[in-house]
Amino acid sequence: MFDAAVPSLKFITARRFQPEVEHSMEGSEEFEPFSRPPAEPSGPRGLAESAAVVALGRGPGEPRPAGEAPAEGADRPLRLLLVEDDPEEADLTRRLLLRTQRARYEVDRVGTAEEGLRRLAEGTYDVCLADLYLPGRDGLAFLRTLRARDVRVPVVLYSGYAEEEVESLAIDLGAADFLDKEELDTARLDRCLRFAIARSRDLARLDRLAQYDELTGLANRALFRDRLDKALAAARRHRSLVAVVLLDLNGFKAVNDRLGHAAGDTLLRAVGERLRAALRETDTVARLGGDEFAVVVEDLRRAEDAAIVGRKLLDAVAPSFTLDGEAVSITASLGVALYPRDGETAEQLVERADAAMYRAKREGGNLCRFHDSALDREIARGPVLAAELRAAIAADELALLFQPQVTLAPGPVGLATILRWDHPRLGRVEAEDFRALAERAGLMEELTDWLVRAACTQARRWVSQGFGPLHLAVPIYSRRQLAWSGLAERVEEQCRLHGIPPAALELEIEERLLLEELLAGGAAFESLRRSRVRIAVARFGAGPTSLMVLRDAPVHTLKLARELIHDTPRDEHRTLFVSSIVELARTLKLRLVAEGIEDKAQLRMLRRAGCDAVQAIISCPPLPERDATAWL
């Protein structure tokens, strides 16, 4: 094991262990390396060559000495890997550990550095004690390999001979300490090992604080970026796909405001646990801050695989959470960007996943949307479009289309208003493509004001032409519009100025927005109720549904989401479910409109069930004013 310049190992060990050797050889001509000293009360115990359990510790009730590194778990033995090629030297080291009174050590011994590397990679050891001079690979090379493989078990090197520069280099390479075999005794070895473990755990805690979110235990933004960079490097080598998923919770702020920050923190932790459980161990889930999470999904072969992951994440968030004994439901909006299709760098992928996520939110939430080239243009033209939209609102350059609601039962005629922007350069821009832009640019109040004024103007025109009574539905796109303190007053004022009853106007609000407002206290409902403006619940049943909305909000109309109508009447269960909602609406004296009718069979089913009206392309597409007037 040593060259000629190194003193004999037998000479070193004879000096180091002379008292113990003499004691254990009493009455025997041959030294028995695995015999316990007679002074120990537990008697002889055989220790296997590959694994020895050193079980002497503190007595019952004896306090832990100050400075001792506590084992994880009450009195769990400290697992030590001894990398030593000389059996006699290994046995003598074990005997030192037998005598410690401060900790129990469970020792596994291997004879080569390669075997030591393999064992440490398993991650089951608290500390490693390794000889500096090992066959095939010395202790310094051993340390270099551990560092390269990111194995973070503390390693103490020991040797019977080493120069100072070797010891210094060992410390630089990550050794927790360096011990001289000639000066080694039980107290020194035990203290060194325990402090190596304690320091390693302290560093691990600091490392965790730097890389993990304290609230959820998920990766933080820094670790997310590091994992994403590594995933992209691996994908370049293996020509695989990487998906970056950004996830934002819908309805979290309302829960936080209503139940308090402690409940909000509990909800975030529960969401994190569900997301982690929905993914593979090789995938990374991170909390970026607030109610925004991020996921890195590696080694994908098809874009469809990312869609499957997105569905799993949505399904993970969908079931209700119990907070303070109350069932609370939220949803998520997901945006996905794929390497290399959507970007080559981490920055590009995060930016494009973020844009896709906001598109999912604009489309109603509880959706997963992928990045596409149209979003690239949206990102680049955002500031310019915001200025152009402000000018278009001021110049009255927006337009309304009208989709008739075909009546199936006697009652007022209804039309849904659909906002359009005929951009001089981009052509027709749909409302869903620019409403998020309006929200980011702070134009929601101006946009709402324009919508209400334009709808009242058109309603007055039709009333004066003899068409009536009618309901004209005006879309409310965001909770910011709903929570606008002047909304009810502005609607009332415009109705008065145009000489139409407030009941002629219907604010069409998605169910999720009403639920968010309800959870936040429902202040907007009171002013709307006083104003006598009608409220229609749009996309009822598309996401988590709460009957509290029907109980507490001043609702007049229910609009069944196309997701509820799909597959009726072929699916008997869905058909019964829709019939039950129709019956509920009739009991509550609510007008019921069904969206997204696909065929005449669905139309007949809804008429038989008692639905009041349908709004769908099959019955009538959105029409400009002239064609809508002709339809009336």
Long-range contacts (C-beta under 8 A, 24 or more apart in sequence): 1-85, 1-86, 1-131, 1-133, 1-134, 1-135, 2-133, 2-160, 2-161, 6-133, 6-160, 6-161, 7-160, 7-161, 9-86, 9-88, 9-89, 9-160, 10-88, 12-160, 12-181, 12-182, 13-88, 13-89, 13-92, 13-181, 15-182, 16-92, 16-181, 16-182, 16-184, 17-92, 17-95, 20-92, 20-95, 33-87, 33-88, 33-91, 33-92, 34-91, 36-98, 37-95, 37-98, 40-98, 47-94, 49-87, 49-109, 50-108, 50-109, 50-110, 51-106, 51-107, 51-108, 51-109, 52-94, 52-106, 52-107, 52-108, 52-109, 53-77, 53-106, 53-107, 54-94, 54-97, 54-98, 54-100, 54-104, 54-105, 54-106, 54-107, 55-104, 56-98, 56-99, 56-100, 56-101, 56-104, 57-101, 57-102, 57-103, 57-104, 58-101, 58-102, 64-102, 65-102, 67-194, 67-195, 68-102, 68-103, 68-194, 69-103, 69-194, 69-195, 69-197, 69-198, 69-201, 71-103, 71-126, 75-104, 77-103, 77-104, 77-105, 77-106, 78-103, 78-104, 78-105, 78-106, 78-126, 78-127, 78-193, 78-194, 78-197, 79-105, 79-106, 79-108, 79-124, 79-125, 79-126, 79-127, 80-105, 80-106, 80-107, 80-108, 80-125, 80-126, 80-127, 80-128, 80-129, 80-193, 81-107, 81-108, 81-109, 81-110, 81-116, 81-119, 81-120, 81-125, 81-127, 81-128, 81-129, 81-153, 82-107, 82-108, 82-109, 82-110, 82-128, 82-129, 82-130, 83-109, 83-110, 83-111, 83-112, 83-113, 83-115, 83-116, 83-128, 83-129, 83-130, 83-131, 83-134, 83-142, 84-109, 84-111, 84-129, 84-130, 84-131, 85-111, 85-112, 85-131, 85-134, 85-135, 86-131, 89-131, 89-181, 93-129, 93-189, 96-184, 96-185, 96-186, 96-189, 97-186, 97-189, 97-190, 99-186, 100-186, 100-187, 100-189, 100-190, 102-190, 102-194, 103-190, 103-193, 103-194, 105-193, 111-135, 112-136, 112-137, 113-137, 113-138, 113-139, 113-141, 113-142, 113-145, 116-142, 117-142, 117-145, 117-146, 117-149, 117-151, 120-146, 120-151, 120-153, 121-149, 121-151, 123-151, 123-153, 125-153, 126-153, 126-154, 126-197, 127-153, 127-154, 127-155, 127-156, 127-176, 127-193, 127-196, 127-197, 127-200, 128-153, 128-154, 128-155, 128-156, 129-155, 129-156, 129-158, 129-193, 130-155, 130-156, 130-157, 130-158, 131-157, 131-158, 131-159, 132-157, 132-158, 132-159, 132-162, 132-166, 132-170, 133-159, 139-170, 139-175, 140-166, 140-169, 140-170, 140-173, 143-170, 143-173, 143-174, 143-175, 144-173, 146-174, 147-173, 147-174, 152-200, 152-204, 153-200, 154-196, 154-197, 154-199, 154-200, 155-196, 156-192, 156-193, 156-196, 158-184, 176-200, 213-272, 213-286, 213-287, 215-265, 215-268, 215-269, 215-287, 216-268, 216-269, 216-271, 216-272, 216-287, 217-269, 217-272, 218-272, 218-275, 218-276, 218-285, 218-286, 218-287, 218-293, 219-284, 219-285, 219-286, 219-287, 220-286, 220-287, 220-288, 221-286, 221-288, 221-289, 223-284, 223-286, 224-284, 224-286, 224-288, 224-294, 224-296, 225-346, 227-284, 227-286, 227-296, 228-284, 228-296, 228-346, 228-349, 228-350, 229-346, 231-284, 231-296, 231-298, 232-339, 232-345, 232-346, 234-298, 234-299, 235-298, 235-299, 235-339, 235-340, 238-299, 240-298, 240-299, 240-300, 240-301, 241-299, 241-300, 241-301, 241-302, 241-303, 241-305, 241-306, 241-338, 241-339, 241-340, 241-341, 242-296, 242-297, 242-298, 242-299, 242-300, 242-338, 242-339, 242-349, 243-295, 243-296, 243-297, 243-300, 243-305, 243-306, 243-309, 243-336, 243-337, 243-338, 243-339, 244-294, 244-295, 244-296, 244-336, 244-337, 244-338, 244-339, 244-346, 244-349, 244-350, 244-353, 245-294, 245-295, 245-296, 245-297, 245-306, 245-309, 245-310, 245-313, 245-334, 245-335, 245-336, 245-353, 246-288, 246-292, 246-293, 246-294, 246-334, 246-335, 246-350, 246-353, 246-354, 246-356, 246-357, 247-275, 247-292, 247-293, 247-294, 247-295, 247-313, 247-317, 247-332, 247-333, 247-334, 247-357, 248-291, 248-292, 248-293, 248-332, 248-333, 248-357, 248-361, 249-291, 249-292, 249-317, 249-330, 249-331, 249-332, 250-330, 250-331, 250-332, 250-333, 250-361, 250-365, 250-366, 250-512, 250-516, 251-329, 251-330, 251-331, 251-512, 251-515, 251-516, 251-519, 252-291, 252-330, 253-291, 253-516, 253-520, 254-515, 254-516, 254-517, 254-518, 254-519, 254-520, 255-323, 255-328, 255-330, 255-519, 257-519, 257-520, 257-521, 258-519, 258-520, 258-521, 259-323, 259-324, 259-326, 259-328, 263-323, 263-324, 266-323, 267-321, 267-323, 267-328, 267-330, 270-321, 271-317, 271-321, 271-330, 274-316, 274-317, 275-313, 275-316, 275-317, 277-316, 278-312, 278-313, 278-315, 278-316, 279-309, 279-312, 279-313, 294-350, 294-353, 300-338, 303-338, 303-341, 303-370, 306-336, 306-338, 306-370, 307-336, 307-368, 307-370, 310-334, 310-336, 310-368, 311-368, 313-368, 314-366, 314-367, 314-368, 318-366, 318-544, 320-544, 329-544, 329-546, 330-544, 331-365, 331-366, 331-512, 331-543, 331-544, 332-365, 332-366, 333-357, 333-358, 333-360, 333-361, 333-365, 333-366, 333-367, 334-360, 334-367, 334-368, 334-369, 335-359, 335-360, 335-368, 335-369, 335-370, 335-371, 336-368, 336-369, 336-370, 336-371, 337-370, 337-371, 338-370, 338-371, 342-370, 342-371, 351-379, 352-376, 352-379, 355-379, 358-436, 359-436, 361-436, 362-432, 362-433, 362-435, 362-436, 362-477, 363-432, 364-510, 364-512, 364-539, 364-542, 364-543, 365-512, 365-543, 366-512, 366-542, 366-543, 366-544, 378-433, 378-437, 382-437, 382-440, 385-434, 385-437, 386-437, 386-438, 386-440, 386-441, 386-443, 388-423, 389-421, 389-434, 389-437, 389-438, 389-441, 389-443, 390-441, 390-443, 390-446, 392-421, 392-423, 393-443, 393-446, 393-447, 393-450, 394-446, 396-450, 397-421, 397-422, 398-450, 398-454, 399-624, 400-451, 400-454, 400-455, 400-458, 400-625, 401-622, 401-623, 401-624, 401-628, 402-458, 402-622, 402-623, 402-624, 402-625, 402-628, 403-615, 403-620, 403-621, 403-622, 403-623, 404-615, 404-619, 404-620, 404-623, 404-628, 404-631, 404-632, 405-471, 405-593, 405-613, 405-614, 405-615, 406-613, 406-614, 406-615, 406-619, 406-620, 407-612, 407-613, 408-606, 408-607, 408-611, 408-612, 408-613, 408-614, 409-610, 409-611, 409-612, 409-613, 411-591, 411-612, 411-613, 412-468, 412-469, 412-470, 412-471, 413-467, 413-468, 413-469, 413-470, 413-471, 413-632, 414-470, 414-471, 414-472, 414-473, 414-506, 414-591, 414-593, 414-613, 414-615, 415-470, 415-471, 415-472, 415-473, 415-628, 416-473, 416-475, 416-508, 416-615, 417-451, 417-454, 417-455, 417-458, 417-472, 417-473, 417-474, 417-475, 418-475, 418-622, 419-451, 419-475, 431-475, 431-477, 435-477, 435-478, 439-477, 439-478, 439-480, 444-477, 444-478, 444-480, 444-481, 444-484, 445-481, 445-484, 445-486, 447-481, 448-476, 448-481, 448-484, 448-487, 448-490, 449-490, 451-475, 452-490, 452-491, 452-494, 452-505, 453-494, 455-505, 456-494, 456-495, 456-497, 456-498, 456-500, 456-505, 457-498, 458-625, 459-498, 459-500, 459-504, 459-505, 460-498, 460-499, 460-500, 462-629, 462-632, 463-499, 463-500, 463-504, 465-629, 467-629, 467-632, 468-504, 469-504, 470-504, 470-632, 471-503, 471-504, 471-505, 471-506, 471-534, 471-557, 471-591, 472-504, 472-505, 472-506, 473-506, 473-507, 473-508, 473-536, 473-557, 474-505, 474-506, 474-507, 474-508, 475-508, 475-538, 476-507, 476-508, 476-509, 476-510, 476-513, 478-513, 479-513, 479-516, 479-517, 482-509, 482-513, 482-514, 482-517, 482-524, 483-517, 483-520, 483-523, 483-524, 485-527, 487-524, 487-527, 487-528, 488-524, 488-527, 488-528, 488-530, 488-531, 488-533, 489-527, 489-531, 491-531, 491-533, 492-531, 492-532, 492-533, 495-533, 501-532, 502-531, 502-532, 502-533, 502-534, 503-532, 503-533, 503-534, 505-533, 505-534, 506-533, 506-534, 506-535, 506-536, 506-556, 506-557, 507-533, 507-534, 507-535, 507-536, 508-536, 508-538, 508-559, 509-535, 509-536, 509-537, 509-538, 510-537, 510-538, 510-539, 510-542, 511-537, 511-538, 511-539, 511-540, 511-541, 511-542, 511-543, 511-545, 511-549, 512-539, 512-543, 512-544, 514-549, 514-553, 514-555, 515-544, 515-546, 515-548, 515-549, 517-553, 518-546, 518-548, 518-549, 518-552, 518-553, 522-552, 522-553, 525-552, 525-553, 525-554, 528-554, 529-554, 536-593, 539-595, 540-564, 540-581, 541-581, 550-584, 550-588, 550-590, 555-590, 556-590, 556-591, 557-590, 557-591, 557-592, 557-593, 558-585, 558-590, 558-591, 558-592, 558-593, 559-593, 559-594, 559-595, 559-615, 560-592, 560-593, 560-594, 560-595, 560-611, 561-595, 561-596, 562-595, 562-596, 563-596, 565-594, 565-595, 565-596, 565-597, 565-598, 565-602, 565-606, 566-596, 566-598, 568-602, 568-605, 569-601, 569-602, 569-605, 570-601, 575-605, 578-605, 578-606, 578-609, 579-609, 582-606, 582-609, 582-610, 582-611, 583-610, 586-610
